[in-house]
Amino acid sequence: MTGFRTFETGRVSFGNNRPKAPLVDIALVRGAHLKAAAQPKSPIKSPAPKPRTEPKIGEKGFIPPKPVRPEDFEDQKAFPMKRLTAIVSAVTGVSVLEICSHRRLAQQVKARQILFWVSKNYTLLSLPQISYRVGKRDHSTALFGIRKVQKIFDRLNVAKPTCPIAAAELLWAADWAEVSQ
């Protein structure tokens, strides 16, 4: 009979032009080797860990631990962008949505440029990251705003405040009329 064979393994033969797969005995399929595999074996034991020897203070190879300083844990430029946006919004009176919008009203542009400068100086974000978070803008827009605000700081001859709130208040109160683009 050609066609399917019940206990053939491998590929199925559909005619006389292909070689037939060997017939397999059912006893081998359900043989004793399966019963032996079903019996539990003893668990494999992992080797014992080697004892760790650390050099003592007087020995060669001792490296003293680094002293712990608060500066190592508290990053001075760790203000989140949302917090800075809220600070600039509170100081300027311009809402967060208006700061991030694409409108070009003078107050909104001024608040947006203050936010660009504050974000660059009080976060570790890059210009593309800052500009994307302020209305999905191009990094050159942020760079323009940062340079404009820096000109105001240079004209006022004031050192950079350590607090972003003080910086935003100082910039918002400054006269921007004389600053050229």
N, C-alpha and C positions, 0 to 999 in steps of 0.2 A: 504494500500500500504506500503510495506517495502522499505527501502532505504532512500534517502535524503528527508528531510522535509524542506520546505522553511523557516519557522520561528522558527526552533528549536534553542535553545541555549545550550551551553555546548558541549558535544561530540556528534557526529553524530552516529545514530544507523544504523547498517548494517544488522540487522536480529532480530529474535525474542528472541535470547538468552541474549541480553543486555537490561537493562531497558531504556526506552525511556526518552529523556529529555523533560521537560514540554514545551508546546507551549506558545509562547509569543504573546500577542496582539500588533499589529502595533501601535495602539493608545498610548500604554504605552511607546513604543520606541520613538515616536515623540510627547510625551505628554507635558503638561503644565509646568512640572518641568524644562524642557529645556529652555522654554521661560523665566522663572524667573531667571535662571542662566545667561542668556544673558544680562539682565538689569544691568547697571553699579551700583556698590555699592559705598558708601562713602569710601574714602581711610582711611586706618588704620593710626592713628597718633602715632608717637613714643613719648615716654615720654621725657619731657624737661630734658636736662642735668643738673646735680647737680652742683651748683657753687663750684669751687675749692678754697679752702682756703689754702694758703701757709704760713708757719710760718715766722714771721719777725725776724730780727736779734736778738732782745732782748729776744725772746720767747724760751722756751724749745723745743728741737726737730729741731732747725735750724742747717743745715749742710752747712758750707761755700763751695762755688764752688772751684774746684781744680784750682790752678794757671796754666795758659797756658804758656807752654815753647816750643821753637822750636823743642826740642828733641822729643816731643810727636808726632809731625807730620812728621818730616824728619827722616826716618830710615837710619841709617848710613850704614847698610848692604843691601841697596836696589838696587844694580846694577843688571840690567837684564843680563841673561847669554849671549845673543847675543852681547851685548855691550862689555862684558869682552872678548868674543871670538874675536871680531874685534880688541880690544886693543892688545891682545897677538899676533894676526896675524900681526898687523902693526909694533909692536916692534920687532918681531922675523924675519919678512920677509917670514914666512911660511904661505901659504894661508889657509883659513878656511877649505876648502875641504881636504887639506893635513893633517890638525890637526885632523879632524874627521875621516880620513881614517884609514884603518887597516894596513897600511904600518908601518915598523919598522926601517926606516932610522933614523940615530942619531939626526938630526936636528928636524925631525917631532916628535920624542919621547920626546925630550927636551922641545919643544914648548907645547906639549900635557900635560906633567907633570907640567909645569908652569901654564897652564890653570887650571888644577885640583886644584893646591894650591891656585891660585887667586880666583877661584870660591868658594872654601870652606871658605876662609877668607873674602870675600867681598859680599857674598850672604847669604841668609837664607836657601838655598837648602840643602837637605840631600845628602849623598854619592850616593845612588841609582839614585836620580834625576840628579845629576851632571854627573855621568858616563853614564846615558842613553842619555843625551843631547850631550855628546862628543862621538859620534859614536856608541851608543847603547852598551856600554861596561858593564862589571860586576863592582859592587861597590868595589871589592877587587883591581881592577886595579887602580881606583882612589885613594884608600887608600895607595897603594904602591907608587904612584907618589907623593902624599902629604907628606908622610914620607921622601921620598928621598929629596924633596925640603926643607923640614924642617931641615934636616941634613946640607944642604948648608947654610941656615940661621944661624944655630948654629955655624958652622965652621967660617963663616964670622963675627960672633959676632956683628950683626947689628939688630937694632930694626925693627919691622914690619912697613913698610911705611903706611901712611894713604891713599895713592893714589894707585890704582891698576896699573897705568901706570908706576909709579916709581918702584913698586915692580917687574913688568915684566922686566923693563930695568935692574934693579940690578941683577935679576936672570939670564937673558940672557947673561950679561957680565961676570958673575962669572965662575970660572973654575970648571967644573964638573968631571974632570978626577980622582980626589982623592977620590970622594965619592963612597963608596962601596954599593953594593946592600944589 
